[in-house]
Amino acid sequence: MPTDYFRRSGETIQRFIRHEAASGIILIAMAVLALILDNSPLAWLYDGLLDTPMEIRIGALEIDKPLLLWINDGLMAAFFLLVGLEIKREVMEGELSSISRAALPAIAAAGGMAIPALVYVAFNFANPAELRGWAIPAATDIAFALGVLSLLGGRVPLALKVFLLAVAIIDDLGAIVIIALFYTDNLSVTSLWLAGTGVVALLILNRIGITRTAPYVLVGIFMWVCVLKSGVHATLAGVALAFAIPLRPRRAPSHSPLRELEHTLHPWIAYGVMPVFAFANAGVALTGLTWETVLAPLPLGIALGLFVGKQIGVMGAVWLAVRLRIASLPTGANWMQIYGVALLTGIGFTMSLFIGTLAFDDPAHAAGVRIGVLGGSLMSAVCGYLVLRLATAERPATAAAEPAGRET
């Protein structure tokens, strides 16, 4: 009986992990746990854990950071490595591999980044210090958005899933560019030169046809340390490493190091890195929280940027592209479904919280950022799900294949 019970429990857990929405559900659970702990008698333990100092020293080289920054600078570099791998694959042989296929999601992503930023600026224009957070509502959380969409199963056309994935990936690429250009301070030229030698080494490995990922990863770790010390955000080292990993090596075209690494990384990122990041960054003390706090320009600008700006930006850009005959709607999708997807792009969560940590060093802004991101993402998720459920209510359930995106 006990053996039977454990076997059935193990099978249930495996089925849950294989489900598309599993990583999104775990993210929500960890965010809720962080909120509960930070508003309980154990708040001291939660805050103390994140403030725990951790140090690595090799001779004169020293990296000394609290646990929170090891998560945001270290673990998130692995997250960006996975994002970079996905972007490269999609550009080389996926939904972004031709102008005709990339046109609609690219235009949608551009609108979905510009309008939320403008909404945020409109609310915070009078406060120059808070204008630094303009990019926070411009991001989309791929795992959350696809997780919500997957709750509808085969009722949603496969082309719509692929469209959402492509928009979110281009959105991520835009976020990477924004981080590199606007959230970099106090540059160390020496460290940048050393990081540059790492890039050159990666290019050499790629050109001479090295297919084992270990040499790339070792160079990537060296680059991460250099970029961390340079003043450029360390997560960008993950992106540079990803772009160097071969997709189809000339000497062994049947073997794809990029796909292999992507497949290996995905469960660790989806079920490890992202939940840990959510736990570390979603906690906010609600004691003394008032409507005046919630409706302050910073959280309101973020929340409405995600919920209102994203849907206007994506929907408006798609309508304009179709109207001007630059692109056409995804196969089998209608305007109501596109609107539902536009709402889902307002789920910022992981990337929005991450940009928030870069935009504001002052802990006084942390609560406002988290309230805005959580509020805007929650509204976008609920409304997007309801609109898509209504839009697909008449559609017979069919087994849909996985979009070419995050592998499990």
Buried (B, 14 or more C-beta within 10 A) or exposed (E): EEEEEEEEEEEEEEEEBEBBBBBBBBBBEBBBBBBEBBBEEEBEEBBEBBEEEEEEEEEEEEBEBBBBBBBBBBBBBBBBBBBBBBBBBBBEEBBBEEEEBBBBBBBBBBBBBBBBBBBBBEBBEEEEEBBBBBBBBBBBBBBBBBBBBBBBBBBBBBBBBBBBBBBBBBBBBBBBEBBBEEBBEEEBEEBBEBBEEBBEBBEEBBEEEBBEBEEBBEBBBBBBBBBBBBBBBBBBBBBBBBBBBBBBBEEEEEEBBBBEBBBEBBEBBBBBBBBBBBBBBBBBBEEEEEEEBBEBBBBBBBBBBBBBBBBBBBBBBBBBBBEEEEBEBBEEBBEEBBBBBBBBBBBBBBBBBBBBBBBBEEEEBBBBBBBBBBBBBBBBBEBBBEBBBEBBEEBEEEEBEBBBBBBB
